[in-house]
Amino acid sequence: MQIPKDAALLRIFIGEKDRHGHAPLYEALVLKAREAGLAGATVIRGPLGFGQSSILHTAKILQLSEDLPIIVEIVDAEARIETFLPTLDSMMTSGLVTIEKVRVIHYGKAAKA
């Protein structure tokens, strides 16, 4: 699969406790992105953050949160990201979603000569 040099980054900010059915939302999102044939997805777990509620979620031992921040990042052609948005919308009940233009420098392994 090739990604165009000028692509889009879909960034999804959710909580570790967010669910889609019986599965963690971040896991369901990655599986749906894979099913949709998107180029790739990464889940990042944050040690500290807050959202709309302004409640701090932290991994500090004295204030340990069971709902740490999660970011799901997906990079692909802008048109393919846009096509995925209705699926994303149907899976989320809260969170923040952003799209940025990105320039892809390298994707995958070079073919051996």
VOGU-3710 file (C-alpha; in Angstrom, 3 decimals, decimal comma):
1> mqipkdaall> 0,000/0,000/0,000  1,186/3,506/-0,776  0,346/6,689/1,082  0,544/9,939/-0,858  3,268/12,342/0,206  0,577/14,854/1,210  -1,672/12,921/3,576  -3,848/13,422/6,660  -3,436/12,545/10,323  -6,618/11,611/12,157
11> rifigekdrh> -6,082/12,047/15,898  -8,685/10,723/18,335  -8,527/11,698/22,021  -10,501/9,379/24,303  -10,283/7,803/27,753  -8,976/4,379/28,626  -12,400/3,432/30,046  -14,327/4,355/26,870  -15,972/1,300/25,341  -17,530/0,167/22,096
21> ghaplyealv> -19,735/-2,764/22,973  -17,658/-5,040/25,211  -14,271/-3,930/23,842  -12,133/-0,915/24,702  -12,946/1,866/22,231  -9,296/2,314/21,243  -9,075/-1,367/20,290  -12,349/-1,256/18,344  -11,175/1,856/16,455  -7,888/0,249/15,416
31> lkareaglag> -9,655/-2,915/14,257  -12,193/-0,869/12,240  -9,386/1,180/10,672  -7,624/-2,039/9,681  -10,880/-3,472/8,331  -11,352/-0,275/6,289  -7,905/-0,774/4,751  -6,360/2,354/6,225  -2,572/2,553/6,117  -1,927/2,256/9,838
41> atvirgplgf> -3,015/3,153/13,352  -1,201/3,633/16,648  -2,562/3,839/20,187  -0,717/6,076/22,658  -1,452/5,951/26,387  -0,851/9,216/28,211  0,411/9,488/31,789  -1,480/12,742/32,442  -4,303/14,703/30,870  -7,701/16,333/31,189
51> gqssilhtak> -10,593/16,985/28,859  -13,945/18,743/28,799  -14,681/17,852/32,451  -11,341/19,382/33,600  -10,789/16,315/35,815  -7,100/15,344/35,903  -6,371/11,764/34,886  -2,921/10,723/36,037  -0,651/7,723/36,472  0,909/9,224/39,626
61> ilqlsedlpi> 0,711/6,660/42,399  -1,022/8,916/44,957  -3,662/10,076/42,465  -3,910/6,974/40,294  -6,629/7,196/37,669  -8,361/4,223/36,115  -9,168/6,311/33,045  -5,878/7,510/31,558  -5,840/9,530/28,337  -5,634/7,559/25,087
71> iveivdaear> -4,752/8,941/21,656  -5,415/6,932/18,506  -3,525/8,204/15,457  -4,302/7,129/11,905  -2,433/8,369/8,817  -3,650/7,895/5,251  -4,777/9,855/2,214  -7,154/12,646/3,186  -10,006/11,161/1,109  -9,642/7,781/2,857
81> ietflptlds> -9,645/9,477/6,285  -12,782/11,433/5,340  -14,482/8,189/4,253  -13,720/6,684/7,684  -15,326/9,574/9,636  -18,936/8,248/9,576  -17,700/4,945/11,050  -15,791/6,856/13,699  -18,839/9,003/14,483  -21,014/5,921/14,969
91> mmtsglvtie> -18,529/4,425/17,460  -17,874/7,458/19,683  -20,086/9,066/22,297  -17,482/11,527/23,628  -13,920/12,607/22,969  -12,085/14,922/20,619  -11,253/14,267/16,974  -8,831/16,339/14,893  -7,483/16,091/11,359  -4,182/17,617/10,298
101> kvrvihygka> -2,417/17,767/6,974  0,882/15,881/7,150  3,751/15,175/4,800  4,747/11,523/4,661  8,510/11,123/4,480  8,766/7,341/4,626  6,284/4,461/4,780  7,170/0,763/4,829  10,310/-1,003/3,751  12,259/-0,330/0,590
111> aka> 12,163/-3,134/-1,973  15,412/-5,080/-2,237  17,216/-4,742/-5,556
//
